[in-house]
Amino acid sequence: MLVLLLVYAGPFAGLCWFSAGLCWSFCWFMLVLLLVYAGPFAGLYSRSFSIDYKNNCFQKDGKPFQYISGSIHYSRIPREYWKDRLLKMYMTGLNAIQVYVPWNFHETVQGVFNFAGDRDLEYFLNLANQTGLLVILRPGPYICAEWEMGGLPAWLLQKPNIILRSADTEYLKPASDWLAMLLTKMKPWLYQNGGNIISVQVENEYGSYFACDYNYMRHLHTLFRLFLGEDVILFTTDGNTDKEMICGTLEGLYATIDFGTDTNITAAFIRQRRFEPKGPLVNSEFYTGWLDHWGDKHASVDTVKVSKMLGEMLSMGASVNMYMFEGGTNFGYWNGADHDTRFRSVVTSYDYNAPLSEAGDPTDKLLAIRDVIKNFRDIPVGPMPPATPKFAYGFITLQKVSLLDTLSPQGPVRSQYPLTFEEIKQYYGFMLYRTTLPRNVPEPTPLISPLNGIHDRAYVSVNGVFQGLMERDTALVMNVTGQQGDQLDILVENMGRVNFGSYINDNKSLLGNLILGNDVLTDWSIYPLDIDTAVANGLLQVDHSGSAMEAGDGPMIYSGTLKSTGLAWDTFVKLNGWTKGQVWVNGVNLGRYWPQRGPQQTLYVPGPFLSATQPNNITVLELERIMSNEICPQYGTTPSRPLMLCGRR
């Protein structure tokens, strides 16, 4: 305040002192005006958020503060629904949200940054600010989050020897360029600068990564301080083991811990205290649910355990962030994967059994959490916003459209041996590998990937006749037959890159050679398939050889129309008699379906993706086999499990 008065009032005071001819009463009147109008600015400059090491708490504007936060990912929710989700979190009693920033979501192509539309991070921060929610920012550069490659751009893998998340200059240079751009944008949003960001996480659960590179963490620390200043709280988050806390923490970064309902609270916070003897207790990721992989049983966490444990932590004075509070959806190809004993891809739904469902609907878990929060702070007065309206639109009949090899507008890349997705700069989706059989194979002959090089699924055809599939870690041999010179097509699907652990250098392709009997297959034509652009621009042509599609095997694209109904409400697509593939609605990629493997049985369709007044185009890429020519967008109550069966099984 004193500095502000010296800056603004100093010239007038000097003028009054040295100008005998100037009326003293006028001078003092001007000084009073400056005091009045400096008031709001003085309030701005007095804003602070800090750690009180003496009293083991946070301080907000000089007063003790405990945050009760929930994680929400703007990248998994349509922009039109951001305000709805934030308001529901605020009405639950949260005073903060925790937000990841996925690097690859904003820099899909190196050097080209996208912060428009659903990627408008500053608009999201402003909505949170208007709603009354503080922000805990997690800008990475690595975020995990069950997101494709943990948020790292796939173009990093063009450097074959790159050591990700380390001081390797091939990684550190692009990561530093990204952070320099992002953190510069974020600085005005810091709480002390008038925004709502109260703390910023450096990296993410770094102790769980093999590198344990302190030089890398020191570099990030320096970079964050350079662009954000000395006043903002910088912190780390790591799992509840000594190894993770040792490798993930660094002097100058406040060490926090994460754990769920299967953990002893006292023991976990004792571990945090070994690394932070003073300051607030913080659980940066208190797990309200868990993720699903294809082929797993649907994960859930008991509501009673969540609410009981939350109350216990808050009673200890701990600040808690609930991960997740609203999970959302892995639209498009953004799902991640794990690789422990084998590769396991994350499902499209990121419902997470969270307090707000995938569709943003309040659950019993949310109401139980709100009842706990009432005991620790006043919650906003008023009703909880209702669930978004849903509608059952009925069945849609589809027709066959273009063959896959017509979806590579630039034509094939020729190579003696297979090239990776990254080498061809086709980072997501699908590529078609084509060659010819080198000799007659009248009897079933093994086609082998000897080095487990199918990343991640391969759909094999000979002269357009589907032969079967190969799959990473599980199905590396299959039999084919044919004549010398027959066309061999292998459609390779990227099922999402590993997002956690030591295997995040997850190249996609036919890695290594394929062997047919004793012959190494060579002379490949490789087609990068741009299916999304073709769908979005209406470039697919209906095959008029039949009025509707016929059931068959192998990859094929189908299209149909949902007539306008005057409504654009949320719905869920259930595909009866389909096997595995991808769905687009009006050019928007909803994500993967795989009901036969499960546990997910439906795809969420947000209302904003639909038109109330125009026909809605539905496109399906089926990869294996269809048994029906209808799909059903349908309404149900809990999208975390199969909903209504559209009147049929």
N, C-alpha and C positions, 0 to 999 in steps of 0.2 A: 504494500500500500504506500509506504514511504517513497519507494523508488518511483512508483507511478506518479505521485504528486510532484516529485522533483522534476520528472520528465515533462509533465503537462503544465504544472503551475510555475515552474522555475522562470521561464521567460517573462511572464506577466509580473511576477514578484520583483524581478530585476528592473523591469520597466518602471514600476511604481517607485522603486527605491531611488533610481537615478533621474527620473523625470519630475522636476519640481513643479512644472506647469500642469501636470496631469492630476486630475481630481482624485484624492485618496479614496473617497467613497466609491467611485467608479471602479477603481482597482480591486478593492476588497469584494465588490459585487461580482466581478469577473472570477475571482478566486473561489467564491462560494459556488458559482455555476460549474466551475471545473470539478469541484468536489462532488457535486450532485451527479454530474454526468460520468465522472470517473468511477462512481460506485459500482455499476454493473461490471466494468472491466476489472476492478479490484477484486470482485467476487470470483471472476474467472481465474485470476492469477492465484487465488487462495485455494483452488481445488487441488487436492492431493490424494494419492492412494499409496500407502507404504506399509512396511512391516514393522510392527512394534515388538522388538526382541525382548524388551523388559517384561511386557505383559502377555507375550506369546499369542499375539493376534494380529490381524490386519487393522489398519486405521484408514478410514475414509474421511477426508476433511477434518482430520484431527480427532476423530471419535472411533471407538472400537467397532469393528465390522466383521460380520460372519456372512460369507456368501452361501446361498443355497441355489445351486446351478443345475442346468440340464444341457446335455449335448444335442445339437441339431445341425444337420448338414444341408446347407442351402443347395449344394450340388445334387441332392437326391430329392428335391421337392420343387415342383413348378413354381416359378416366380409369383404367379397369381395367388398362390396359397401361403406365401411366406408370412403375410400379416396375420392370417387366421391361426397358423401354428404358434406364432410368437404370442399372440393374445391369449391363447389357451395356456401357454406356459406361464405367462404373467398372472393369469387368474388362478392358477394352481398355488401361487404364493412364491414362485421363484423370483429372486432379485438379480439373477445373472444367467447367461447362456455361455456355453463353450462351443467354439467354432473352429473346425479345420479348414485350411485353405489348400486344395489339391493343386499342386504345381502343374500337373499334366492337363488339368481341366482348363487352365488359362494359357498355357503355352504348348499346345498340341504340336505345333510346328516351331522349330527353334527360332527364336528371335521375333516371333509374331505373338503378341499378347492380346487376349480377348477378355474384356470385362463388360461385355454387353449382354442384355437380355437375362437369361437364367444364370449368367456368370457375373452379374453386376454386384460385386461384393459390397461396394460402398452404399448402394441402395439398400441392401440387406442390413448393414450396420445402422443406417439411418432409421429404418423401420423399427429395429430393436430399440434404438434410442427414443423414438417417439412413443414406444410402448412402455418404456420405463425399465428396460433391462440393460444391465451392464454386460460387458463382453470379456470373456477370457479367450484370447486369440492363440491359435496353434498353427503357425504358418510353415512348419516343417523345417527344412525342405522335404523331409520324409514324414508321412503322417500315418502309415498303416491303414486303419479305418476300414479294413476289408475292401479297400478301393484298389482298382487296377494298379499294380506295381507299387502299392503304397503311396500313390500320388506322384511318383517319379515319372518323368516323360520317357516313353519307350525309345525315343531317338537317342537317348544316352547310350543305348546298346549298340549303336553303330561303331562305337569304339570297343573292339572285341575284348580287350584286356582291362577295361575300366574296373576300378574297385569302387563300387558305390558306397556312399555314406562314409567317406574317408577323406584324408588329405591328399589323395591322388589328384593331381592337377587337372586331369581329364574330366573328373567329376566336380572338383571344387570351383573351377572357373565358371561353368554354366550355372551351378547352384548359386554362386555369389552374384552373378548377373541377375538371376531371378529375384533373389532376396533384396538386392539394391533397388530394383524397380518396385517390388511389393512393399517393402518397409517404408520407402519414401511416401507411398500412397497412404500407408497406415498411420504415419506420425501425427497428422492432424486429428486422428480419431482417438488418440490417447486421452485418458480421463483428465490429466493435468493440462491438456491443450484444449479442453472443452468438449471432447468426445466421450465415448462410453467404454473404451478398452481399458480395463484395470490392470491386466497382466498379460504377458506374452511368453509362450512356451518356446524353448530352443530345442530343435530336433524333436524326437518322440520315442520314448522307451528305448533309448540308445543302448542301455545295458543289456538288452536281449539280442543285440547284434554281435557277430563274431569279432568285428574289427577292434573294438575297444580302443579307438584312436583318439587320445586326448588332444593331439595337435588339431584334429578336425574340430573338436568341440571348442577349443580355445579360439580357433579362427571364427567359428560362428558367434561365439560370445563377443568378440571384438567387432564383428560386422553388425550385430544387433545393436550394440551400444553406439556405434558410429552413426547409424541411421535413425535410431529411436531416442538417443540421449541417455543421460545418467539417471533420470528419475523413475523411469518405468520399472516395475518388478519383472525380472526375467526369471523363469523357473524351468525345472526339468520334471518329467514324470517317468517313473519306472516301476516295474513289477516288484512284488513282495518277496524278493530273495536278496541275499547279500551280494551275489555276483552281479545282479542287475543294477543294484544301487551303486556298487563300486564303479562299474564301467559307465554308468549313465549320468553320474553327478559330476559337478565341477565347481570349484571355488568361485564365488561370485554369482552363481545361479542357485536360486532357492530350490532345495530338493523336496519334491512331493512324491507320494506313493499311490499306487492303485491296487484295489482288491474288491472282491465281491462277497456274496453272502456265505461262501464256504470258508471264510477266513476268520480267525480270532482277531477282533478289533484291537485289543490291547497289545497283542504281540506285533501286529502290523505297525501300529504307531510307535512302539518301542524301537522298531527297526528304523522308522523315519527319524526318530530322535537321535539315533547313533550318527546320522549324517547331518541333521539340523538340531543341535541341542536346544536352541531357542527359536522362537517364532511360532506361527500358527500350525496346528495339525491340519493336514490337507489330504483328502482322498480325491485325487483328480479324475479317477474313473471308478465310480461305484457302479457295478454292473447290475442294471435292472432286468436284464435278459441276456440273450446270447445270439450269435449268428447261426445260420444254417448252411450246410454244404449239400450239394446234390447227392442223394443216396443216404443221407443221415436222417435220423428221427428229428422231428421239429423240436428245437430247443425252447425251454421255458424256465423261468425262475419264479418261485413261489411269491405271491404278493405279500403274504404275512411276513415272510422272512425279510423282504425288501423294506417294508414299512417299519418293522421292529428294529432292524439294524440301522436304518436312517435315523430313527429317533435316538438310538444309543450314541451315534457319532455326534449328532447335533448337541446332545446333552453334555458331551465332553468339550464343547466349544469348537469342534472341528468345522472347517469349511468343506463342503461336499459338492462334487459335481456328479450327477447321475448320467451314466453312459449306458444306453441312449435314453433320451426322453422322447424324441421323435426320430424314428429310424429312416423312413422313406423308402425309396426304390432305386435299385441299380439299373437305371434306364440304359438303353443302348448296350455298349460293351464295357461298362465301367465297373463291373464286379471284379473283385480280386480272387485270390486262391491261396490255399495253404499247401505246403509240401513237407510233411513229416516222414511217415513211412511211404506215402504215395501222394500223388497230386490229387487235390480235392478242390473243385471250383465252388465258389460261393454262389448261392442262388440269386435270382433277380430281386426278390423281395428282401428288403432290409428292415422288415417289421421289428425284429429284435425282441419281440415280446415286451415292447416298451410301453410306458404309460399312455402315450399317444400312438394309435395304431399306424400301420403303413399309410392309410388313407387320412390320418390326422384326427381320428375319432377318439374322444375320451374313453378310457377303460376303467374298470374297477380298480386297477392298480393306481391310476392317476388319482382317483377319489380317496384311496387309502393314504397315498402320499400327501395329499392336501390336508387330510385330517391330522397327520403328524406335524406338518409345517405350522399349522394353527397354534401349536403349543410353544412355538419359538419366535414367531413374528406375526404381526397383523397381516392378514391376506386381503386382497382387494375385495371390496363389497360388490355384489352383483352375481348374476348367474354365469355359469360356465357356458361359453359358446357351444352350440350343439354340433353334432356330427354333420358333415356335408351331406346333402341329399344324394341318394342313389336311385338308379332306375334300371329295370330289366328291359333291354331293347329287343330281345328275341334272337332268332337264328339268322345267319347270313350264309348264303350259298356262294361258293367261290369258283373261279375258272382258272385254268392253267394260263400262265404268261411266259415271258421270254426264257430261253435256255440260259444257264449260268454263264457260259463262255461269251455271251454277247454283252456282258456287263463290265467288260474291261475296255473302255473307249480308246486307250492308248495302245492296245494290242499287247501281245506277249513279250516277255523278256526271255531271250534265248541263253541257255547255259548248259554246259556239259553235265554239271552236277547241280543238285537243288540249292537254291539260295534262300536265305531266311527272310521272314517278313521285314526285319529291320534293314537288311541290305537293300531291299527293294523299296523301302520307306512306306510300306503298307503296314501300319502299326496295329490295326485292330481288324476284327471281322474275319474275312475268308480270303484264301488264295487257291487257285486251281493250278495243279501241276499236271502237265500232259506230256506223254512220250508214247512210243510204240513198243509192242512186244518184240523182243529181239529174235525169237524163234517160235516154232510151233510148240504149244503146250496143251496137247489134247487131253491129258489127264490132269486132275487137280494138282497144282504145283504151288509150293509155299512161297508167298511173298513175305519177306522178312525185313524188319527194322532191327538190325543186330545190336545197335547201340542205344536202344530205347529212344529213338529219335522222332517219335510221333508227338509233336507238340501242337495241338493236344488231342484232336480226333481227326481221323482221315476216312473219307467216304470214297470207296473204290468202285469204279465202273470200267467195263471193257466194251467198246463200241456202243456206249450208251446204256448198257445193261448193268444194273447195280449188282455188284458181287458181294459186298459186305463192308465191314468197317474195321479200322484199327484204332487202338486207344492207348494213350500214354500210361505206362506202368502196368497195364493189365491185359492188353490184347495186341501183341507185337508180331503175330504171324496169322496169315489167312491164306486160303487157297484160291487160285484163279485158273481159268482155262481160256484158250483162244488160239488164234493163228498168228504166225509171224506177220508183223506190220499192223496188227489190230491196234486201235487207239486205246491207250490206258490213261484214264483220268483219275486223279486223286484230289478231291476237294479237302483242303485242310482248314480246320476251324481253330481259331485262337479262343480258348475258353476263359481267358482272363489271366493276367500274369500274377505270379506269387507276390503277396503283399507283406509277408512277415517271415523273419528268419534269414537263414544264410543263402537261400536259393532265389533271391529277388533278381539276379541276372538271368531272367527267364526268357530266352529267345524262343520265338515261335517259327515253326516250319517243319519240313522233313530234315531233321538234323542228322547229318551223315547220309550215307547211301542206302538205297533200298536194293535188296537182292531178290531176284526171281530165280528160284532153284540155285544154280551156280553162277548166274549172270548178274553183274552189277548194272543197274539201269542207268542210262546216260541220255544225253541229248534232250534236255527238258525244255518245253515251252511253258513259261510261268505267267499266269494271268492274275494280276492284282484286281480283285473284284470290288467295284465301287457300287455296291447294292444300295446303300443309303441315299446317295445322290440320285440314282435312277428312280428310286421310289419317291423321293421328295419332289422331283421334277416331273413326275408323271411319264417317265420314259418307257415303262414296261408296256408291252403290247399283248393284248389278250389273244390266245391261240383259238381261232374260230373253227378249228377242225372238229370240235365237239361243243355242244351247248354248255356242258359242265365238265368238271374234271373227273377223271377216272381214278379209282384207287390204284396205287402203284408203289414201287420201291425206288429209293434213291432220291437225291436232292432235286427239288423242283420248287418253283415259285408259283403262288396262286394269289388271286385278287378278287375282291368283291366289294359291294357297296352297302353301307348302312344308310337307309333313307332318313332324311331329316324328320324329326319328331316334334320340333318346337322346344326340345329340351337339350341341354348340354350338361348333364349331371354325371357324377362319378359312376363307374360301373366296373365290372371285372370280367375278363375274357376267360371262358373255360372251353378248351378244345377237346371235344369228344372224338375219340378214334384217331387222334394224331399222336405222334411219337416224340419228336424233338425238333426244335427250330427256333425261329425268331418271328416276331410280329411287329408290324408298323401300323399306326393309325394316323391317317392324314399326314404321312411322311415322318412321323415321330416314332422312333424306335423304342418300343415298350420294353424290350429285353428278351431273354431266353425263356422258352417253355420246355419242360421235360417231365411231364406228369408221370410217365412210367417209372422214372427213377425217384421222383419226389424229393423232399416232402411237399414242395410247392405245387399246387394244382391249378391256380388261377393267376392271371396277370392283371395288375391294377391299371385302370384307365382313368386318369384324372379328367374331370369335366372340361377344363380348359383345352384339352386336346381335341375335343369334339366340336362340331358346328351344329347349332340348333336350327339353322335355316338352309344349309347346303348339304348335299349328299356327302357321306363320310367314307373315304377310301380305306379299306382294310387289306393289307398285304401280308401274306404268310410265306416264309421260307421253311418248308418241311425238308428235313435232312435224311430221314430214314424211310418211313412208311406212313401212308394215310389209309384210314379205313372208312372215312366219312367225308362228305363234301359240305359239312356245315360246321360253323363255330358259333358259340353263343356268348355274347357279352351279357352278364347277368348280375343281378343285385343280391347282396347278402349282408350279413351283419358283422362278421369278423373275418377280414381278409387275411388273417394270419393262418387260416386253415381253409380247406375246400368249402365253398359256399353252397348255394342251391345248385342242383344238378340239371337245371334247364328242363325239367320234366322228363328226363331220361337218364339212364345209367350207362 
